[in-house]
Amino acid sequence: MADYELSTGGGLCGVKYVNTVETVFDSKFALSTPLKPGVTEKERESERENYIESASANFPNLMKKSNQASATQASKQSPWALPMIGLLALAFIAGIIFLKQQGESDAPAAQPAAVSTPETILADSSLPPAPITKPASEKLTMEVNKAVMVTADLDFGSKVPSIAEALREIDRKYQPADRQGRTFAVLDAYGEPTPNGKLHISMHVSSEKAGHGALVFRRTGEILWDSEITPVPGAQTGKNLIVYVGDEKNATWVVDGTGGATSILDAKLRDQPMTVRNFWPDGAEREVTFVYSACGCPVKVMARRTGNRTMRTSELPVIFPDDPPALETINSLMGW
């Protein structure tokens, strides 16, 4: 007669036959227990049958208790499930807010501009006007109060003139829509001789009134620039001279011209409680910016203070060739 054992694992109850091992497995603790020794085969058979009947009768109760235990464990865990999820969500949100605040606190603080007027921003701009390569084959169009850079290589023969001399060989052609005044002005110019004996020149042109304007090289009749100038509703028409002086950190400061000073050194800075004399050390080279144009464009030169006056460190650019009164005022103010 074959030996057997009761198996209740995996939620199933059944009889499994074995040939050598005489053990019964407790379904709850899964521990093997040997059968009682020293009994007859009949008594052993009877004991096995009684055990099987008892186990079969108690199996539903065991399963019920097991299910109740599982339910109890689940009920003990479920009250914490939602709070834990909520805590995780709050921690995540708090982390995002912290990182955002940290990023905002680490951002550099905005620095006030040395010059707060709109003209100052434009005067401190390092962006040059859009270049126009000449000779022009077609007539251009631009609005009032705009600027362009006109460039050309001019042939003067064997002797290449200076930029100031070359400007006197370039005719300005004006055709204002109201037939009064001029339509543009050359603000500054610079350049140098080319290897093939010509003069490379760049001219900063500012449009002032609606109409037509052109630049013509007198020697050859070559049209260097030719443009229609269209009106802009509400465009400003007046021009005022504004002067800026740079410091050792390349920041620009507005010179207050309301005090009636005849020398730049005696004038005060608008945003500093000092005169230019105290601001500009003797012997120091500084960038000086002038604004006197319809477009509000900056004209910059380098100058060095020498005692009670200043002097330019380079003859270029040639500034305000079309506005002699403004240039005379600047020369007197700077001591040039």
Residue, then its C-alpha position, 0 to 999 in steps of 0.5 A: m500500500a502506497d504512502y501518501e500526504l495531504s497537500t493544501g498549498g496554492g489554495l487547493c486541497g488534494v491527495k498526493y501519493v509518495n512511496t518513501v516519505e511518511t510525513v504530513f504537511d501542516s498547511k498553515f506553517a508548511l512544516s513536516t511532522p512525522l507519523k507516530p511510530g510503533v503502530t500496526e498497519k491497520e492502526r496506521e491506515s486508520e490514523r491516516e484516514n482520520y487525519i484526512e477526514s479531520a483536515s478535509a473538515n477543517f480546511p474551509n475554516l482554515m481558508k476562511k481564517s486565512n482570508q480574514a487575515s489577508a483582509t485584516q492586513a489589507s485594511k491595516q495598510s489601506p488607510w495609509a495608502l492615500p495619505m502616502i500618495g498625497l505626501l509624495a505629491l506634496a513633496f514633489i510640488a514643494g520641490i518644484i517650487f523650491l527649485k523655481q525660487q532658487g533659480e529666481s534668487d540666483a538670477p543676476a539683479a538688473q543693473p540700472a543703465a548709466v543713461s536712462t533716456p531713449e537717446t542714451i540707449l541708442a547712443d550706446s548701441s554698438l550695432p552699425p547701420a546696414p551697409i550698402t555696397k556701391p555703385a548702386s544699380e537701382k534706386l533705394t527706398m528708406e523712411v525718414n529718421k533712418a540711417v544707412m552706411v554707404t561704402a565705395d572705392l573712389d579713384f582719385g588718380s595718383k594722389v589718394p586724398s584724406i577722407a575729409e578731402a574726399l568728402r568735398e568731392i562728393d556732391r549731395k543731391y536733395q529733392p525735398a517733397d516740400r521743396q525746402g531744406r535738405t533730405f539727408a545728412v552725412l554724420d561721419a565718414y572713415g576709410e583708408p587707401t586700398p592696395n590698388g590705389k583707390l580710396h575706400i570710404s564709408m559714410h554714415v547717412s541719416s535721412e531727415k525729410a521726405g523726398h529724394g536724396a543722392l550722393v554723386f562722385r563729382r569726378t566721374g559722375e558715379i552715383l554712390w547712393d540714390s534713394e527715395i525717402t518716405p515720410v513717417p507719421g509723427a516722426q520727430t523733426g528737431k535735433n539737439l546735441i547730446v554728449y556722452v563721456g565714457d569711463e574706464k569700464n566703458a560705461t557712458w554718462v550724459v553730460d549736463g549741458t544746462g549749466g552754460a559751461t563753455s568747457i566740457l571739463d566744467a560741465k556736470l554729469r547728469d547722473q553723477p554729483m561731480t564735474v567732468r573734470n573730476f570724472w575724467p583723469d588727466g592723461a586718460e583716454r576716453e570714448v566721447t559720443f555725440v548725438y546730433s541727427a534725425c535718426g538719433c545715431p551715435v557718432k563716437v571718437m576717442a579723446r585724451r584729456t590734457g590739462n584743461r582741454t582734450m585732444r582727439t587721438s585719431e583724425l578719424p572718423v570725420i564727424f558732422p561734415d554737413d553740419p558746420p555749426a554743430l561741429e564748431t560747438i563741439n570743437s569749442l566745447m572739447g577744446w579742439 
